[in-house]
């Protein structure tokens, strides 16, 4: 089994929310969840960041300013299954939306070795 962690970065919460809304509306995430070997495909927003919990002392609550991050946790039965995912027709949608919204991404891969 292999985990693929994708950290998306946007310049604002509003941008990230629009990006995510279009991903959902496109059906690409749901199509990915139906692919062979897909065990988990879930998006996460850091709660403290979204709720502005760690704001500087004295700063009032309000819209988050600056860059925001969203995490995508993909878990696949094998690296081959994930590689096949990158060739699926709906995979192209993710790249198009990243470009449209100026989203950048970092990737981390973790192979899970069962003992």
Rosetta silent file (secondary structure, phi, psi, omega in degrees, C-alpha in Angstrom):
SEQUENCE: XXXXXXXXXXXXXXXXXXXXXXXXXXXXXXXXXXXXXXXXXXXXXXXXXXXXXXXXXXXXXXXXXXXXXXXXXXXXXXXXXXXXXXXXXXXXXXXXXXXXXXXXXXXXXXXXXXX
SCORE:     score description
SCORE:     0.000 S_00000001
   1 L     0.000  147.936 -178.329    0.000    0.000    0.000 S_00000001
   2 E  -135.986  133.968  173.313    1.196    3.540   -0.750 S_00000001
   3 E   -96.951  135.975  171.400    0.189    6.941    0.613 S_00000001
   4 E  -119.229  115.097  178.082    0.417   10.001   -1.604 S_00000001
   5 E  -103.565  123.160  179.570    0.150   13.239    0.352 S_00000001
   6 E  -116.386  121.442  177.280   -0.506   16.313   -1.774 S_00000001
   7 E  -104.969  110.393  178.239   -0.285   19.729   -0.121 S_00000001
   8 E   -90.226  141.727  178.598   -2.049   22.360   -2.203 S_00000001
   9 E  -125.430  134.041  176.959   -1.245   26.036   -1.605 S_00000001
  10 E  -130.949  162.542 -177.727   -3.404   29.031   -2.563 S_00000001
  11 L   -78.919  -11.343  179.503   -3.070   32.743   -1.953 S_00000001
  12 L  -160.536  161.451  176.408   -6.353   32.937   -0.007 S_00000001
  13 H   -61.374  -41.963 -178.116   -9.107   30.879    1.574 S_00000001
  14 H   -59.262  -42.800  178.754  -11.527   32.126   -1.069 S_00000001
  15 H   -62.648  -45.129 -178.308   -9.280   30.850   -3.865 S_00000001
  16 H   -65.078  -40.225  179.918   -8.873   27.450   -2.207 S_00000001
  17 H   -64.583  -41.571  177.969  -12.611   27.121   -1.594 S_00000001
  18 H   -64.668  -42.541  177.199  -13.386   27.927   -5.254 S_00000001
  19 H   -57.323  -50.853 -178.792  -10.702   25.434   -6.378 S_00000001
  20 H   -64.359  -40.602  179.548  -12.156   22.703   -4.160 S_00000001
  21 H   -60.231  -39.512  178.966  -15.749   23.511   -5.186 S_00000001
  22 H   -70.772  -35.558  175.133  -14.832   23.037   -8.849 S_00000001
  23 H   -59.403  -48.818 -179.913  -13.082   19.755   -8.094 S_00000001
  24 H   -60.765  -46.282 -177.452  -16.268   18.528   -6.392 S_00000001
  25 H   -64.089  -30.351 -177.700  -18.533   19.838   -9.158 S_00000001
  26 H   -72.023  -23.259 -176.719  -16.423   18.162  -11.862 S_00000001
  27 L    81.795    2.316 -177.062  -16.918   14.689  -10.381 S_00000001
  28 H   -65.223  -39.227  179.806  -13.180   13.976  -10.749 S_00000001
  29 H   -65.983  -43.666  179.590  -12.682   13.112   -7.072 S_00000001
  30 H   -64.458  -39.682  177.513  -15.622   10.720   -7.081 S_00000001
  31 H   -63.021  -39.017  178.547  -14.375    9.110  -10.297 S_00000001
  32 H   -62.896  -41.943 -179.547  -10.956    8.667   -8.689 S_00000001
  33 H   -61.934  -22.121  179.661  -12.501    6.931   -5.674 S_00000001
  34 L   -89.335   -6.206 -177.086  -14.006    4.369   -8.063 S_00000001
  35 L   -71.192  152.657  176.719  -10.679    3.529   -9.715 S_00000001
  36 L   -57.928  128.244  174.097   -8.986    0.167   -9.285 S_00000001
  37 L    88.550   -5.873  179.534   -6.718    0.181   -6.249 S_00000001
  38 E   -78.429  118.896 -179.832   -7.976    3.423   -4.684 S_00000001
  39 E   -98.965  -39.939 -177.436   -8.314    2.867   -0.948 S_00000001
  40 E  -147.607  139.625  177.093   -8.631    6.477    0.253 S_00000001
  41 E  -151.722   89.878 -171.739   -9.014    9.823   -1.505 S_00000001
  42 E  -133.283  143.444  177.823   -9.850   12.581    0.970 S_00000001
  43 E  -102.483  144.716  179.499   -9.322   16.331    1.227 S_00000001
  44 E  -137.677  140.770  170.881   -8.530   18.141    4.495 S_00000001
  45 E  -110.234  135.286  176.183   -8.287   21.785    5.521 S_00000001
  46 L   -64.073  118.285 -175.173   -6.223   22.604    8.646 S_00000001
  47 H   -59.966  -46.243 -178.768   -8.871   23.567   11.209 S_00000001
  48 H   -59.576  -38.586  179.565   -6.661   25.982   13.163 S_00000001
  49 H   -67.682  -45.783 -178.102   -5.810   27.819    9.970 S_00000001
  50 H   -66.926  -35.944 -179.626   -9.411   28.028    8.792 S_00000001
  51 L   -87.400   -2.188  177.900  -10.718   29.151   12.161 S_00000001
  52 L    59.628   38.256 -176.852   -7.814   31.578   12.515 S_00000001
  53 L   -69.514  -38.341 -175.798   -7.057   30.126   15.967 S_00000001
  54 L   -93.481   36.101  179.192   -3.324   30.882   15.917 S_00000001
  55 L   -73.648  155.120  179.396   -3.664   34.549   15.032 S_00000001
  56 L   -58.682  147.592 -179.895   -1.283   36.990   16.696 S_00000001
  57 L   -56.697  134.942  179.447   -2.337   38.206   20.145 S_00000001
  58 L    91.417  -15.820  179.485   -4.609   41.203   19.931 S_00000001
  59 L   -83.329  129.050 -179.382   -5.677   40.467   16.345 S_00000001
  60 L   -72.528  153.933  175.597   -9.414   40.061   16.001 S_00000001
  61 L   -63.854  147.639  179.038  -10.958   37.025   14.378 S_00000001
  62 L   174.548 -170.424 -179.757  -11.774   37.501   10.749 S_00000001
  63 L   -57.370  140.808  177.066  -10.941   36.215    7.309 S_00000001
  64 L   -68.269  135.523  178.717   -7.621   34.456    7.087 S_00000001
  65 L  -106.662  144.892  176.968   -5.059   36.541    5.318 S_00000001
  66 L    89.151 -169.451 -173.815   -2.277   35.112    3.218 S_00000001
  67 L   -63.558  145.075  177.119   -1.535   31.648    1.929 S_00000001
  68 E  -129.569  152.144 -176.445   -3.745   28.721    2.849 S_00000001
  69 E  -120.971  148.149  172.372   -3.095   24.993    2.537 S_00000001
  70 E  -133.268  139.401 -179.210   -5.291   21.995    1.756 S_00000001
  71 E  -106.732  135.175  170.654   -4.163   18.385    2.096 S_00000001
  72 E  -113.134  122.085  177.023   -5.181   15.539   -0.190 S_00000001
  73 E  -105.759  109.925  174.984   -4.535   12.068    1.233 S_00000001
  74 E  -104.578  134.082  174.681   -4.497    9.442   -1.485 S_00000001
  75 E  -129.376  126.009 -175.729   -3.997    5.823   -0.520 S_00000001
  76 E  -124.966  150.845  177.293   -3.536    3.202   -3.211 S_00000001
  77 L   -62.926  -31.251  178.990   -3.039   -0.543   -3.151 S_00000001
  78 L  -153.064  161.648  174.927    0.069   -0.042   -5.305 S_00000001
  79 H   -63.934  -31.511  179.335    2.154    2.616   -7.014 S_00000001
  80 H   -65.095  -39.945  177.590    1.057    1.081  -10.316 S_00000001
  81 H   -63.148  -42.189  179.260   -2.598    1.746   -9.492 S_00000001
  82 H   -66.685  -38.184  178.247   -1.787    5.392   -8.691 S_00000001
  83 H   -63.283  -38.356  177.137    0.247    5.692  -11.906 S_00000001
  84 H   -64.145  -35.737  177.209   -2.761    4.394  -13.870 S_00000001
  85 H   -57.294  -38.583 -178.075   -4.845    7.098  -12.156 S_00000001
  86 L   -69.121  -10.214  178.182   -2.617    9.785  -13.687 S_00000001
  87 L  -103.062   -2.736  179.941   -3.611    8.500  -17.144 S_00000001
  88 L   -70.757  146.378 -178.034   -7.375    8.575  -16.456 S_00000001
  89 L   -56.038  -37.934 -177.678   -9.337   11.183  -18.444 S_00000001
  90 L   -74.546  -14.301  179.411  -10.567   12.978  -15.309 S_00000001
  91 H   -62.215  -34.181 -179.553   -7.000   13.389  -13.958 S_00000001
  92 H   -58.604  -30.373 -178.907   -6.439   16.226  -16.434 S_00000001
  93 H   -60.205  -40.176 -178.932   -9.118   18.258  -14.626 S_00000001
  94 H   -59.673  -45.210  178.920   -6.948   18.571  -11.502 S_00000001
  95 H   -64.826  -41.304  179.153   -4.105   20.168  -13.491 S_00000001
  96 H   -62.712  -41.505 -179.751   -6.449   22.515  -15.333 S_00000001
  97 H   -71.393  -36.674  175.430   -7.996   23.718  -12.080 S_00000001
  98 H   -59.122  -44.913  179.840   -4.608   24.166  -10.412 S_00000001
  99 H   -65.281  -45.138 -178.622   -3.555   26.374  -13.307 S_00000001
 100 H   -56.348  -40.912 -175.008   -6.851   28.303  -13.340 S_00000001
 101 H  -100.745    2.906  179.563   -6.554   29.206   -9.647 S_00000001
 102 L    67.942   33.355 -178.375   -2.767   29.563   -9.385 S_00000001
 103 L   -84.124  135.924  172.267   -2.544   26.617   -7.007 S_00000001
 104 E  -108.897  162.133 -177.013    0.855   25.085   -6.272 S_00000001
 105 E  -144.747  146.629  172.452    1.383   21.608   -4.870 S_00000001
 106 E  -119.265  143.745 -177.553    3.971   19.557   -2.997 S_00000001
 107 E  -120.865  142.937  174.690    3.930   15.763   -3.079 S_00000001
 108 E  -135.667  136.033 -179.313    5.118   13.188   -0.572 S_00000001
 109 E  -118.956  132.256  179.897    5.046    9.429   -1.148 S_00000001
 110 E  -131.014  116.108  174.792    5.082    6.864    1.662 S_00000001
 111 E   -83.876  133.741  179.698    5.209    3.151    1.022 S_00000001
 112 L   -99.388  117.776 -179.174    3.550    1.131    3.778 S_00000001
 113 L  -100.624  117.911  179.434    5.417   -2.058    4.504 S_00000001
 114 L   -86.376  133.611 -178.167    3.327   -4.681    6.247 S_00000001
 115 L  -101.559    0.000    0.000    5.243   -6.882    8.647 S_00000001
